[in-house]
Amino acid sequence: MTLTELAVSAVTPGAIAFALDPSVDPALHEGILDLWTDVSNAGGAVGFVPPVVRDDIRPQLIKQLAAVAEGGSRLVVGRDTDGRVLATAFLTLNTHRLMEHWLWVYTVMVHPDLQGRGAGRALMAAVADAARTIDGIEAIRLTCRGGLGLERFYESCGYREVGRVPAAIRVAPGDDRDDVTLVLPLA
């Protein structure tokens, strides 16, 4: 199954079609910005703490899209049949010569309306499929914020927890969370 053939049958109406490295036009840029804002304001662990507005997120999105344009990152996008951006993930290549056999996945997002409906699993399958198309990549590594149950979700997608730094993420004064590292071997 290729990225463009993946669909989420549990999502209604329609399905999500995933693409690797779509053309980043203004509509995609704005769609990712909308998604990131919605996910952040719903409490998603994607680098921001609610409440946020689009202008809070825009500088980080510009940085991540610049890395895609420069070839250091790849972008997986999931859209519905109307073209609405419902899921994203950024795959970032390692530049250190001893670590070029694995990559990072960052900013994994599924629209809050689709939580618990199979879209997250489909996104993670699309991420793994995308990573397999990149020469020499043998594993995917990601980190997540503890305290939200995200580790269990990623483990259900085949990832294995390999490290944890207690209280490494300060969400707010007095609210420190673990930084959890997980790996998915692709072989």
Secondary structure in CASP SS format (residue, H / E / C, confidence):
PFRMAT SS
TARGET T0000
AUTHOR 0000-0000-0000
METHOD secondary structure of the structure
MODEL  1
M C 1.00
T C 1.00
L H 1.00
T H 1.00
E H 1.00
L C 1.00
A C 1.00
V C 1.00
S C 1.00
A C 1.00
V C 1.00
T C 1.00
P C 1.00
G C 1.00
A C 1.00
I C 1.00
A E 1.00
F E 1.00
A E 1.00
L E 1.00
D C 1.00
P C 1.00
S C 1.00
V C 1.00
D C 1.00
P H 1.00
A H 1.00
L H 1.00
H H 1.00
E H 1.00
G H 1.00
I H 1.00
L H 1.00
D H 1.00
L H 1.00
W H 1.00
T H 1.00
D H 1.00
V H 1.00
S H 1.00
N H 1.00
A C 1.00
G C 1.00
G C 1.00
A C 1.00
V C 1.00
G C 1.00
F C 1.00
V C 1.00
P C 1.00
P C 1.00
V C 1.00
V C 1.00
R H 1.00
D H 1.00
D H 1.00
I H 1.00
R H 1.00
P H 1.00
Q H 1.00
L H 1.00
I H 1.00
K H 1.00
Q H 1.00
L H 1.00
A H 1.00
A H 1.00
V H 1.00
A H 1.00
E H 1.00
G C 1.00
G C 1.00
S E 1.00
R E 1.00
L E 1.00
V E 1.00
V E 1.00
G E 1.00
R E 1.00
D C 1.00
T C 1.00
D C 1.00
G C 1.00
R C 1.00
V E 1.00
L E 1.00
A E 1.00
T E 1.00
A E 1.00
F E 1.00
L E 1.00
T E 1.00
L E 1.00
N C 1.00
T C 1.00
H C 1.00
R C 1.00
L C 1.00
M C 1.00
E C 1.00
H C 1.00
W E 1.00
L E 1.00
W E 1.00
V E 1.00
Y E 1.00
T E 1.00
V E 1.00
M E 1.00
V E 1.00
H C 1.00
P H 1.00
D H 1.00
L H 1.00
Q C 1.00
G C 1.00
R C 1.00
G C 1.00
A H 1.00
G H 1.00
R H 1.00
A H 1.00
L H 1.00
M H 1.00
A H 1.00
A H 1.00
V H 1.00
A H 1.00
D H 1.00
A H 1.00
A H 1.00
R H 1.00
T C 1.00
I C 1.00
D C 1.00
G C 1.00
I C 1.00
E C 1.00
A E 1.00
I E 1.00
R E 1.00
L E 1.00
T E 1.00
C E 1.00
R E 1.00
G C 1.00
G C 1.00
L C 1.00
G C 1.00
L H 1.00
E H 1.00
R H 1.00
F H 1.00
Y H 1.00
E H 1.00
S H 1.00
C C 1.00
G C 1.00
Y C 1.00
R E 1.00
E E 1.00
V E 1.00
G E 1.00
R E 1.00
V E 1.00
P E 1.00
A E 1.00
A E 1.00
I E 1.00
R E 1.00
V E 1.00
A E 1.00
P C 1.00
G C 1.00
D E 1.00
D E 1.00
R E 1.00
D E 1.00
D E 1.00
V E 1.00
T E 1.00
L E 1.00
V E 1.00
L E 1.00
P E 1.00
L C 1.00
A C 1.00
END
